């Protein structure tokens, strides 16, 4: 199945040594972005992700295109803009807690996406759309383009998954962030908030309450990520429960764990699995992600996933 993902892939410069980013001398270049990570995960599991984005005609844009091709991500929905720059980010190296991250994406090529460009896309053969709350926060243009793609997907009766992926620093204020993201969520068939995100977006204190909030909007499937406690899953009028966290031998870097989780859930649902099995696969991929420093290089193939599940630990 061809799965559309919309967002902004960016260049990633990962510090090769611990310390403040201003003091680090050695970085490793890679590719980052929540939707890009999900696309990599889906491709490695045998699906056909198609990334809808806009890049510059610059070295970073070419690196991202090459990365997509290398990872089996379709570039059919990618456009490039002359005279515009591709965004990038820097990430520190740390043995404790989360790394420092700095973004350089203001006025990037992707931030200038438009509904008119979305209207020109050929969506023939696409069977699913995945969006996050990151890209709509980048600019008014990006928000308008996201809304237009969702509208087109709904017109085609495509299932839509939505990961809030809160980035408060990108929004004007919390009220705008909450109202906009919940407006986008109500058009989705599957919503994937973290427990902290869900509390902020819904005002509810429990995963059950968060699920009820989105079900009342018309969302069919809600999976709430509970970190070390696994994931709570709820199908409207169907199965409800908790999928325990999958064991991980070591914790290296938490960045990208939610993206791995999303890839697991989406791939399973696309294959016709029920929500409980989808949540389990999401937990497995999330556990795999935290054992790797890179945002996406540790994501498994189908064979690797089977071996890890059989071993009982990531």
Secondary structure, DSSP 4 states (H G I P E B T S, - for coil): -EEEEES--EEEEEEEEES-TTT---EEEEEE-HHHHHHHHHHHTT-EEEEEEEEESSHHHHHHHHHHHHTT-B-TTEEEETT----EEEEEE-SSSPPPEEEE-TT-TGGG--HHHHHT---TTEEEEEEETTHHHH-HHHHHHHHHHHHHHHHTT-EEEEE----GGGSS-HHHHHHHHHHHHTT-SEE--BHHHHHHHH--SSHHHHHHHHHHHT-SEEEEE-GGG-EEEEETTS-EEEEPPPP-S-----TTHHHHHHHHHHHHHHTT--HHHHHHHHHHHHHHHTT-SSSSTTPPPHHHHHHHHHHT--
